[in-house]
């Protein structure tokens, strides 16, 4: 029997955590949120305006999922009215080059779809 250290992540294995992470970041809104936060922390309203077309419910669900998986950090400032900011964690920052490349590629090839 192989030792636990011999087990390698496999995105083709439906029970592997790498598959769940891939599903999370492959989501349109999650990818766009991470890409938006690559430029620095943003508030909920700023994200919603920047993303264009996302509902408040979907944005909230997306942010919660990203936070739950350690890609986004939520900071609440003790002021009235409440001030909440979202920022990438170190793990989320590691996605920056990947999503930047993907978004840049999408923009460069957008006309190919028309």
Secondary structure, DSSP 8 states (H G I E B T S, - for coil): ---GGG----TTSTTSHHHHHHHHHHSHHHHHHHHHHTTS-EEHHHHHHHH-S--HHHHHHHHHHHHHTTSEEEEEE--SS-EEEEEE-HHHHTTHHHHHHHHHHHHHTGGGG-
